Amino acid sequence: MIKALFVFTGMVYEKDNRYYALMMTSEVFHKLYFPYCDKLIVCERLVHATDVTGLTEVKSNDIEYICPPYSPSSSSMYFINKKKYFTFIEELVKQVDFVVQRPGLLGCAAAKYAKKYNKPCICEVTGNIFASFWHHSLSGKFLAPFRELDTRKTVKESEYTIYVTQKYLQSQYPSKGKCIGISDVEIDKLEDSILHTRLKKIDNYDNNHIYKMTTVAGVNARAKGQVYALKALKKLKEKGVKVIYYLVGEGDQTYLKNKATKYGISDQVIFTGAMLHQKVYDFLLDMDLYIQPSLHEGLPRAVVEAMSRALPCLGSRTAGIPELIPEELVFVKKNVNQICSIIEGLTKERLKRYATISFERAKEFEQETLKKRRNEFFNAFLQENNLKSR
């Protein structure tokens, strides 16, 4: 039996001894890691929740959560209980055959102990650490350079590294080991009927069509940049262009609701709250545009999922976003005027072209396509570390 450890600084939610997640569900874990191990131990920050609306229960006999029993707050993890967190992870590393870690305080610690105990380790680089901290909070700005240095060192020394981008993260965090670019976003095989339905829908737009635009991201994560989409709605309204903006995601809505009120567009902004992952796909079919105005990213899952519904997608020039969408739909971060200009310049013909580009690009993320590349990388990793025959 091959036992693996997955370490991530993200959060898992516990209620009544059951575990819930927003994105890292049992389905995702099985797609990413279970062809290569028999048992997966997951170590993340643990949040004891009273409300798990919009989250998915992770239940599987071959997935076990063993999380540090300390406060998941940043002050606890980075200062008060840092040594306890590290000791906890060290003990877990000793128990497994190999480690998969995503850089962050806990992931970098796991890589350190994997090296100490000669445990094979894969590093998965999913985003820009410095930007993630810098745009998070005042304390994040203090921590950003330290976390960046630790991440760069960890990735550089990694013997096996998977990047979710093809170029961007590789340039930010080079590694001396074996590397591959494979997105952690996997979608089911796409039916051409999705694109045909979208094109027909666009053909039926009248001259006064009001676009329904959406962003799928935590509404309390200011680095996702929804506020700049709100500012764009305000400017467009002043020009007589009305757009309805749907914000899908968990978190405190107060900040963005206050901004919508301040800009006089409350009637154009709809908060849906968290939404079950499968329901997001159906929701996206009803939208006209997708926008990802992020200040930092890795390769955003939500954009790929929107593309799989043949949605024309706008996005900021950050991280892996420009690798996904046409250049003319990319805007400079925080540039409200560019967002407005893109939306104002949309025509039926352009929308149909962008819908087609989105759909064809999404096919590169079909499960079978990525599975083949992942298999080759992981099988070589197992074989080179004498794990295949266990």
Buried (B, 14 or more C-beta within 10 A) or exposed (E): EBBBBBBBBBBBBBBEEEBBBBEBBBBBBBBBBBEBBEBBBBBBBBBEBEEBEBBBEBEEEBBEBBBBEBBBEBEBBBEBBBEBBBEBBBEBBEEBBBBBBBBBBBBBBBBBBBBEEEBBBBBBBBBBBBBBBBBBEEEBEEBBEBBBEBBBBBBBBBBBBBBBBBEBBBEBBEBEBBBBBBBBBBBEEBEEEBBEBBBEBBEEBEEEBEBBBBBBBBBBBBBBBBBBBBBBBBBBBEEEBBBBBBBBBBBEBEBBBEBBEEBEBEEBBBBBEBBBBEEBBEBBEEBBBBBBBBBBBBBBBBBBBBBBBBBBBBBBEBBBBBBBBBEEBBBEBBBBEBBBEBBEEBEEEBBBBBBBBBBEBBEBBBBEBBBEBBEEBBEBBBEEBEBEEE
